[in-house]
Amino acid sequence: MQNRIVVTGMGIISAIGQTVEENYRALCAHEVGVGTLTLFDSIHKDKIKVGEVKSTTAALIKQLNLPEDNNYTRTALLGVYAAKQAVEQADIQDINAVRTGLISSTSVGGMDYIEKYYQSFQTDSSVRKYVSSQEAGDSTEKIADYLGLQGYVSTISTACSSAANALMMGCRMIKAGKLDRVIVGGTDALAKFTVNGFNTLMILSDTDNTPFDQNRKGLNLGEAAAYLVLEREDIALARNQAILGVVAGYGNANDAYHQTASSEDGEGAFLAMQKALTMAKLDKQAIDYINAHGTATPNNDLSEGRAIQRIFGSQVPEFSSTKPFTGHTLAAAGAIEAVYSILALQHNVVFANLNHTTPMEELTLIPQKETLHKSIQAVMSNSFGFGGNCSTIIFTKA
């Protein structure tokens, strides 16, 4: 029992709240954070909807007590904000007292500042400090420095499955005896780079996104950060720390079907869910709720839906996508939804899949449309990335 990996802290900042509690209240009250793009100018701003964090970059810098002459990008600021919360909830007084690591993920990295200043780097010395914040690992290093962490630090970027893979890697490091405790998660800010890129892929919606609906038009991009503190159970018990949930199983598979799209039969998603169930030693009927990836793109929802039906047959548990609340937060999505999965366990609640009206013709699946309170012992969280990189995490009650 004491070899289990447990969650002892969570932190989150998203379009629907800047604390775990605010996010939970918004989910239950159907308060949506998706709206008009205001963070920067874009030729697409009147044609798309996005999930923005309701804090300016300047406000985040002030809240974190950073010096004015810093080179933190918005991605780094969101990450520090959420990781600090997670460490505080886990009541970690000395972050280096046991072997502690940080595994963070991002897709955007420092692109939001590079695209803002790239024309000025040669002529304006005051903005050259942002050149070094471009690469993906910069935000991770800044989070580690802010927390005073001196141990293992790594960055993962596997598109939309990134944070789930960070969580999986953290678990593997603990199981291998390399770490006793690890902070895992992801952070991504909105940027022109991603807005233009996803627009080029023709998968952005001009309306609120509608996961698993026959008439779905695409996703709403979002920005967010979320982190979880994972510990070996004996370490948590030794310091009398409350256990929020258990990482019971996980799986990753890559169907390598296309550069961006998932395979039509959901092979990667199917294998990831199957692997997670096997590791957790759970029968498929033990899953009480699936927090689906559910991007509301034609490809993802059909691929994931087929995989879910392949796993669960005619007895699919309640499932929903929470992306209509926050938008699709890219590399942060797996961590955002891991937090939501733990909240579902803690409060015995299935969150609503908003905006669904018409079932998909190819499937017999209908998501949970309203907040539902029921006994929940096990939650499956799906995160699927470009290139078919598919990851599934199963959380159970302690």
VENGIPE-V765402 format. One record per run of one state. SS is the DSSP state (a for helix, b for strand, c for the rest). FROM is the first residue (numbers start at 0). LEN is the number of residues. If there is no record, write none. Layout:
# VENGIPE-V765402
ss->{SS & SS}
from->{FROM & FROM}
len->{LEN & LEN}
This chain:
# VENGIPE-V765402
ss->{c & b & c & b & c & a & c & b & c & b & c & a & c & a & c & b & c & a & c & a & c & a & c & b & c & a & c & b & c & a & c & b & c & b & c & b & c & b & c & b & a & c & b & c & a & c & a & c & b & c & a & c & b & c & a & c & b & c & a & c & b & c & b & c & b & c & b & c & a & b & c}
from->{0 & 4 & 14 & 16 & 17 & 19 & 29 & 33 & 35 & 49 & 51 & 56 & 63 & 73 & 89 & 99 & 105 & 110 & 117 & 124 & 133 & 136 & 147 & 152 & 156 & 158 & 175 & 180 & 188 & 191 & 200 & 203 & 204 & 212 & 213 & 218 & 219 & 220 & 222 & 223 & 232 & 238 & 244 & 254 & 266 & 280 & 283 & 286 & 288 & 291 & 297 & 312 & 317 & 320 & 322 & 326 & 327 & 328 & 329 & 347 & 348 & 350 & 358 & 359 & 371 & 373 & 377 & 384 & 385 & 388 & 396}
len->{4 & 10 & 2 & 1 & 2 & 10 & 4 & 2 & 14 & 2 & 5 & 7 & 10 & 16 & 10 & 6 & 5 & 7 & 7 & 9 & 3 & 11 & 5 & 4 & 2 & 17 & 5 & 8 & 3 & 9 & 3 & 1 & 8 & 1 & 5 & 1 & 1 & 2 & 1 & 9 & 6 & 6 & 10 & 12 & 14 & 3 & 3 & 2 & 3 & 6 & 15 & 5 & 3 & 2 & 4 & 1 & 1 & 1 & 18 & 1 & 2 & 8 & 1 & 12 & 2 & 4 & 7 & 1 & 3 & 8 & 2}
